[in-house]
Amino acid sequence: MTDTFSLPPEAAAPHLPVAARALERLRTVPALAPRYAGLPGAVSTLDELAALPPLAKDDLNVALAHLEPRSETGATWLFQSGGSTGAPKVGYAPTGFYMAGVHAHWQPLDRDDTFVNAWGAGRMWGAHFLAAALADLAGCRVIALGSVTREEYGDWLGLLADQQATAIGGTPSVLRLWFAHARAAGLKLPALRKVLWLGEAWQPQLADDLAAVAPQARRWGMFGSTETWVVGTNTPDCPADTFHPLPEQLVHVGPDGLLDFTTLNPDMLNPVLRYRTGDAGELTACPCGRPGRAMRVLGRRDSVVQVRGLGLHVDELVARAEREPGVSRAQVVITENGGRATGVDVLLLTDPGTAVDTDRLRAELFSATFTLSTAFQHDPEDFRVRAVGELVGNDRTGKTAGFVVRTADEEAS
């Protein structure tokens, strides 16, 4: 079993008391205690850790609501824990957001940088402040932008060029908006050398826009969630889907390749013990040559949704739509009424000045996708493909998910 962990037994053993403490805390949560009944009280080996049941998002939210953890030093920040489309739930983090541990092993910024923090600020979203903590440790200059409306991009891009911004950070969906606007307007950011990203998978289309707008820029990625915080990082020498776990994070590959994460940081407020984010992956050697096991993320395993009793592979549908010439991003929106899917929309964000034959693409997707052709055979008009000016985003997080569920009332409004 130990070969399914990111650390060998001898390296993990001194830190497993942290996992044992998390188990003790979870056993005090009435709703979760039964799942740990009859299991050994200690967690002193990786095999004992692997025998524990994994935690899902709802489990951890229940635990946090009961425990209400507080930082030993500094403030305790309450942040939104619910992903891109869910209702906000309360999570916790200390001042600094654990970024001192990240900075000790990953230093994309230095004192000479002018860093543009383009993660959304406020509304209980932690990524903006997490990035600010990293910039503080680097000692660089910071331009804290947060959310920017469509009408403001031109002016702000001009300011970033004037200030010779050398680094920018945000979710890939937000970064694509920045660079697509710059490319469409013919604006250049010649001083930009670093693109930091967190919150979504890297989008290959970003590379095309970067080559036109900021040819010297290279990507620096973080992987994590608002429950685990930063699990691993990569550099321009690593593949975009491969991350090096931090020493304070233990990665495990479970059945069906599902990844789960256990904190080895004694200061972590969240009792992260075999926590599953929904991502699948594998442990591998990174082509960058850095020793130790790296984590390759293969994608989410929770992207299959039920539409009228049939499984719809959202990622496959989005990927096919994004292969269409002129489509920069795609999003699947399912409208429900009383728990039943009444319609499926594929929204297309198109490149400036391009036109997409949505009727042809709709016919192709409908005929090639068993779920759609079967579920909507009596009302095919309720499956639609539409070009839009913007996708459905989350104002709290600044993220634009590939999949959104909304009610019929929300659609009407």
HELIX and SHEET records of a PDB file:
HELIX    1   1 THR A    2  THR A    4  5                                   3    
HELIX    2   2 PRO A    9  ALA A   12  1                                   4    
HELIX    3   3 ALA A   13  HIS A   15  5                                   3    
HELIX    4   4 LEU A   16  ARG A   27  1                                  12    
HELIX    5   5 ALA A   33  TYR A   36  1                                   4    
HELIX    6   6 LEU A   46  ALA A   50  1                                   5    
HELIX    7   7 LYS A   57  LEU A   67  1                                  11    
HELIX    8   8 MET A   99  HIS A  103  1                                   5    
HELIX    9   9 ALA A  127  ALA A  138  1                                  12    
HELIX   10  10 ARG A  150  GLU A  152  5                                   3    
HELIX   11  11 TYR A  153  ASP A  162  1                                  10    
HELIX   12  12 PRO A  172  ALA A  185  1                                  14    
HELIX   13  13 GLN A  205  VAL A  213  1                                   9    
HELIX   14  14 PRO A  255  GLY A  257  5                                   3    
HELIX   15  15 VAL A  314  GLU A  322  1                                   9    
HELIX   16  16 THR A  358  ALA A  368  1                                  11    
HELIX   17  17 PHE A  370  ALA A  375  1                                   6    
HELIX   18  18 PRO A  380  ASP A  382  5                                   3    
HELIX   19  19 ALA A  408  ALA A  412  1                                   5    
SHEET    1   A 2 THR A  76  GLN A  80  0                                        
SHEET    2   A 2 VAL A  90  PRO A  94 -1                                        
SHEET    1   B11 ARG A 141  ALA A 144  0                                        
SHEET    2   B11 THR A 114  ASN A 117  1                                        
SHEET    3   B11 ALA A 167  GLY A 170  1                                        
SHEET    4   B11 LYS A 194  TRP A 197  1                                        
SHEET    5   B11 ARG A 218  SER A 225  1                                        
SHEET    6   B11 TRP A 229  THR A 233 -1                                        
SHEET    7   B11 THR A 242  PRO A 245 -1                                        
SHEET    8   B11 ALA A 294  ARG A 300 -1                                        
SHEET    9   B11 TYR A 275  THR A 284 -1                                        
SHEET   10   B11 LEU A 258  THR A 263 -1                                        
SHEET   11   B11 GLN A 249  VAL A 253 -1                                        
SHEET    1   C 2 VAL A 304  VAL A 307  0                                        
SHEET    2   C 2 LEU A 310  HIS A 313 -1                                        
SHEET    1   D 4 PHE A 383  VAL A 388  0                                        
SHEET    2   D 4 ARG A 340  THR A 350  1                                        
SHEET    3   D 4 VAL A 327  ASN A 337 -1                                        
SHEET    4   D 4 PHE A 403  THR A 407  1                                        
END                                                                             
